[in-house]
Amino acid sequence: MLAAHKSNVTEPSLCFFRGMDMTKKPTDAEDAAWTAKYKTGHGLILFHPSGGEPMEPKQLVVECVTTFGLNVSLLGESQ
């Protein structure tokens, strides 16, 4: 899967595998076939074609604080 991505994807991307073509309405048979494939495994890939450094501790802390802050903010708005 990585080789296919490297040769076809040139920009950073978020990819769902076992994705469905949302540009057209599938037939009942196509929908059933997709559902059967989906049940065998599915996932999400965050892809950076140029690679990069592993996450540094500072990045991890920033991500955690940002995520926590966003959740607190959203929780406050919902009350």
C-alpha positions in Angstrom: 0.0 0.0 0.0 2.9 2.4 0.8 4.5 1.8 -2.6 1.1 2.6 -4.4 0.7 5.8 -2.3 4.3 7.0 -3.0 3.8 6.6 -6.7 0.3 8.2 -6.9 0.0 10.7 -4.1 2.1 13.8 -4.2 0.5 16.0 -1.5 0.0 15.3 2.2 -3.3 13.5 2.6 -5.8 11.8 4.8 -7.0 8.6 3.1 -9.8 6.2 4.0 -9.3 2.8 2.7 -12.3 0.8 1.6 -13.5 4.2 0.6 -16.5 4.7 -1.6 -16.8 6.7 -4.8 -19.0 9.5 -3.6 -19.3 11.1 -7.1 -22.0 8.6 -8.2 -24.7 6.5 -6.6 -23.8 2.9 -6.5 -26.1 0.1 -7.7 -27.4 -2.2 -5.0 -24.9 -4.9 -6.2 -22.0 -2.4 -6.0 -23.1 -1.3 -2.5 -23.3 -4.9 -1.3 -19.9 -5.6 -2.7 -18.4 -2.5 -1.0 -20.0 -3.4 2.3 -18.6 -7.0 2.1 -15.1 -5.6 1.4 -15.5 -3.0 4.2 -16.3 -5.8 6.7 -13.0 -7.5 5.9 -11.0 -4.5 7.1 -10.9 -0.7 6.8 -8.9 2.2 8.1 -7.5 5.6 7.9 -4.0 6.7 6.6 -2.4 10.0 7.3 0.2 10.2 4.5 3.2 12.5 4.1 4.9 11.7 0.8 8.1 13.5 1.5 8.6 11.8 4.9 9.8 13.8 7.9 11.2 13.6 11.4 9.5 11.5 14.1 7.3 13.5 16.4 9.4 15.3 19.0 8.2 15.6 22.6 7.4 19.3 22.0 5.1 18.4 19.1 3.3 15.8 21.3 2.8 18.3 24.1 1.4 21.0 21.7 -0.9 18.4 20.1 -2.2 17.2 23.5 -2.7 20.8 24.8 -4.5 21.8 21.6 -6.7 18.8 21.6 -7.6 19.2 25.3 -8.3 22.9 24.8 -10.5 22.3 21.8 -12.5 19.6 23.7 -12.9 21.9 26.7 -14.1 24.7 24.5 -16.6 22.5 22.7 -17.8 21.1 26.0 -18.3 24.6 27.3 -20.4 25.6 24.3 -22.6 22.5 24.6 -23.8 23.4 28.1 
